Amino acid sequence: MNLLIVDDHLINLKLLRAQLESEGHVVFEAHDGVDALALLERQRVDAVISDILMPQMDGYSLCYEIRKRARLRDLPIIIYSSAYTSPGDEKLALEMGADKYLKKPASVETIITALHEVIAQPHAAPQPDALREVEVLKKYNERLVSKLKEKNAELQQSLAALQRAHDHIVELNTDLEHRVKERTAGLAARNKELTEALAEVKQLRGILPICSYCKKIRDDKDYWQSVEGYISHHTGSQFSHGICPECYEKHVQPELDKLKGERGHNE
C-alpha cells in the first residue's frame, strides 16, 4: 500500500516509516496538515496515518479538510496520537472524519491491523447538515482550547521546576564559592606562616651578628638579646643549663680549689 504518515516530530516519522516499510509498504511523509494536503493533491495514497498536535494544521483539521474534498473524502484516515488520549479526544477525532484512533506508542502489528480494517471498510463520507458541522467545529475549538490550557499548565509546572533547579544550583554555587574563599584564606594564612618560618630558618642558618664581649645576638629589629632568648624566640626551643667538662676544669674547679684553700687556712 501507498501510505501517508503525518507528524511534526522527525523521530516519530522515522520510527513509523521503518515499521511500515518493514511490512512492504511505500511511505510518504508530511510534517503537518498543510504539507499533507499539498502532497495528496499530487500523489495517490491508500490511507493516511496522522498525529493530532502539529503546527499550521493539526490532525483534527486535516481530517475535516480531507472529508470536504470530493476526491479525497473516502480516503481512510487513522489518527495516531500521544497528546490527545482521552475518550473525548477519540470521539472528536471520529466526528471530524477519522476512521480509526490509535494511542502512541502502538506495536507494528496493531498499526497494520488497523490499516487492514480501514482499507476493508472504506470511509463512507456522510454529508452532514450545517448545524451538525457547526456543532463538530465547536467541539473541536473547545477541545483545542482545553488542550492548550493543559499544555500551558504543564509548561508552567516545567518552568517552576526549572526555576527551583536554578535556585538550587545558585545556592550550591554560592556555598561552593564561600567554601573556596574560606579554604583559600586558610591556605593563604598557612602559606604566610610557612614563609615566615622559612625566613626565620634562613636567618638562623645565615651569619648572625653577635657581640664579641657579652655574646648577645642582634635580631632583625636591631634588638640585642641573649643567645638563649634569640633561639627560643625563633624556634620555640627551651633551654636547660649545665656545665661542660672543659668549662668545669677551666672555671669551676679553680673556684672549688680556692674555696677549699680558704677553709683550710681559717682552720
C-alpha positions in Angstrom: 0.0 0.0 0.0 1.0 3.6 -0.5 0.7 5.3 2.9 1.0 8.9 4.0 2.3 9.5 7.5 1.9 13.0 9.1 3.8 14.1 12.2 5.9 17.1 13.1 8.4 15.0 15.1 11.1 13.6 12.9 11.9 10.7 15.3 8.2 9.7 15.3 8.2 9.8 11.5 11.4 7.7 11.1 10.1 5.1 13.6 6.7 4.8 11.9 8.3 4.8 8.4 10.6 2.0 9.4 7.8 -0.1 10.9 5.6 0.3 7.8 8.4 -0.2 5.3 9.4 -3.4 7.1 5.9 -4.7 6.1 6.5 -3.9 2.5 4.5 -0.6 2.3 5.5 2.5 0.4 5.6 5.5 2.7 5.3 9.3 2.1 5.9 11.9 4.8 4.4 15.2 5.7 5.2 17.4 8.7 1.7 18.9 9.3 -1.8 19.1 7.8 -0.8 21.8 5.2 2.0 19.6 3.9 -0.2 16.6 3.8 -3.0 18.3 1.7 -0.4 19.5 -0.7 1.1 16.1 -1.1 -2.4 14.5 -1.5 -3.0 16.8 -4.4 -0.2 15.2 -6.4 0.2 11.8 -5.0 -2.4 9.0 -4.7 -2.3 7.1 -1.4 -4.3 4.3 0.1 -4.5 5.6 3.7 -3.4 8.4 6.0 -1.9 8.0 9.5 -1.7 11.3 11.2 -0.7 12.8 14.5 -3.0 15.5 16.1 -0.8 18.1 17.7 1.0 19.8 14.8 1.8 23.4 13.6 -0.1 25.2 10.9 -2.8 22.5 10.7 -3.4 19.8 13.3 -4.8 16.3 12.7 -8.4 17.2 13.5 -8.4 19.9 10.8 -6.7 17.6 8.4 -9.5 15.1 8.8 -12.1 17.8 8.3 -10.4 19.2 5.2 -9.9 15.7 3.6 -13.6 15.0 4.1 -14.6 18.3 2.5 -12.8 17.4 -0.8 -14.7 15.2 -3.2 -11.6 13.4 -4.5 -10.3 12.6 -1.0 -13.4 12.2 1.1 -13.4 8.4 1.0 -9.7 8.2 1.9 -9.2 6.0 5.1 -7.7 8.0 8.0 -6.1 6.7 11.2 -5.4 9.2 14.0 -2.2 8.2 15.9 -1.6 10.4 18.9 0.2 10.6 22.2 -1.0 14.0 23.3 -4.8 13.7 22.7 -5.6 10.4 24.5 -8.9 11.0 26.4 -12.2 9.4 25.4 -13.4 12.8 24.4 -10.3 13.2 22.1 -11.0 9.9 20.4 -14.7 10.8 20.0 -13.9 14.1 18.4 -11.4 12.5 16.1 -14.1 10.2 14.8 -16.6 13.0 14.5 -14.1 15.1 12.5 -13.8 12.3 9.9 -11.2 9.8 11.2 -11.9 6.0 10.7 -9.7 4.8 13.5 -8.0 6.1 16.6 -4.7 4.7 18.0 -2.7 5.8 21.0 1.1 6.1 20.7 3.1 4.0 21.0 1.4 1.1 19.3 3.0 -2.1 18.0 3.5 -2.6 14.3 1.0 -5.4 14.5 -1.6 -3.1 15.9 -0.9 -0.5 13.2 -1.1 -3.0 10.4 -4.3 -4.5 11.7 -5.9 -1.1 11.9 -4.8 -0.3 8.3 -6.4 -3.5 7.1 -9.6 -2.7 8.9 -10.0 0.8 7.5 -9.0 -0.4 4.0 -11.5 -3.2 4.1 -14.2 -0.8 5.3 -13.6 2.4 3.4 -15.0 5.5 4.8 -18.5 6.3 3.6 -18.3 10.0 3.8 -21.5 11.5 5.1 -22.9 14.8 4.0 -23.5 16.5 7.4 -26.0 19.3 7.6 -24.9 22.8 8.6 -26.0 22.5 12.2 -24.1 19.3 12.8 -21.0 20.7 11.1 -21.1 23.8 13.4 -21.5 21.6 16.4 -18.5 19.5 15.5 -16.4 22.5 14.9 -17.5 23.9 18.2 -16.4 20.8 20.0 -13.1 21.0 18.1 -12.5 24.5 19.3 -13.4 23.6 22.8 -11.1 20.6 22.7 -8.3 22.7 21.2 -8.6 25.4 23.9 -8.7 22.7 26.6 -5.6 21.1 25.3 -3.8 24.4 25.1 -4.7 25.1 28.7 -3.3 21.7 29.7 -0.1 22.3 27.8 0.2 25.8 29.3 -0.3 24.3 32.8 2.4 21.7 32.0 4.7 24.4 30.7 4.2 26.4 33.9 5.0 23.4 36.0 8.1 22.7 34.0 9.2 26.4 34.3 8.6 26.2 38.0 10.7 23.1 38.3 13.4 24.7 36.2 13.3 27.8 38.4 13.6 25.6 41.5 16.5 23.7 40.0 18.1 27.0 39.0 17.7 28.4 42.5 19.2 25.2 44.0 22.2 25.4 41.6 22.7 29.1 42.6 22.5 28.1 46.3 25.1 25.3 45.8 27.3 27.6 43.7 27.2 30.3 46.5 28.0 27.7 49.1 30.9 26.4 47.0 32.2 29.9 46.5 32.0 30.6 50.2 33.9 27.3 50.9 36.5 28.1 48.3 37.1 31.6 49.8 37.4 30.1 53.3 39.8 27.4 52.0 41.8 30.0 50.1 42.1 32.2 53.1 43.2 29.3 55.2 45.8 28.3 52.7 47.0 31.9 52.4 47.4 32.1 56.2 49.2 28.8 56.3 51.4 29.8 53.4 52.3 33.0 55.3 53.2 31.1 58.4 55.4 28.7 56.3 57.0 31.7 54.6 57.8 33.4 57.9 59.1 30.1 59.4 61.3 29.6 56.3 62.6 33.1 56.7 63.4 32.5 60.3 65.2 29.2 59.4 67.2 31.0 56.8 68.0 33.7 59.3 69.2 31.1 61.8 71.3 29.4 59.1 72.9 32.7 58.0 75.5 34.9 59.6 74.2 36.2 63.0 75.6 39.5 64.4 76.8 38.6 67.9 78.6 40.8 70.5 82.3 39.8 71.0 82.1 40.5 74.7 78.6 39.6 76.1 77.7 37.2 73.3 74.3 38.8 72.7 72.7 38.4 69.3 71.2 41.3 67.3 67.8 40.5 65.7 66.2 42.0 62.6 64.7 44.7 64.7 68.1 45.8 65.9 67.3 44.4 69.4 70.1 42.7 71.3 69.2 39.6 73.3 70.9 36.6 74.7 71.7 33.6 72.6 69.1 31.5 74.6 66.5 34.2 74.1 67.1 34.6 70.4 66.9 30.9 69.6 64.0 30.3 71.9 62.0 33.2 70.2 62.8 32.0 66.7 62.5 28.2 67.2 60.3 27.8 70.3 63.1 25.7 71.9 63.5 25.7 75.7 66.9 25.6 77.4 68.3 23.5 80.3 71.6 24.9 81.7 74.5 22.7 82.6 78.4 22.9 82.7 80.5 21.2 80.0 83.7 19.4 81.2 86.0 22.0 79.7 84.4 24.8 81.5 84.2 22.8 84.6 88.0 22.3 84.5 88.6 25.9 83.5 86.2 27.8 85.7 84.5 25.6 88.3 87.4 23.5 89.6 89.6 26.5 90.3 86.9 28.2 92.3 86.3 25.0 94.3 90.1 24.7 95.0 90.2 28.3 96.1 87.2 27.8 98.4 88.9 24.7 100.0 92.1 26.6 100.5 90.3 29.4 102.2 88.6 27.0 104.5 91.9 25.2 105.4 93.6 28.5 106.2 90.8 29.6 108.5 91.0 26.3 110.4 
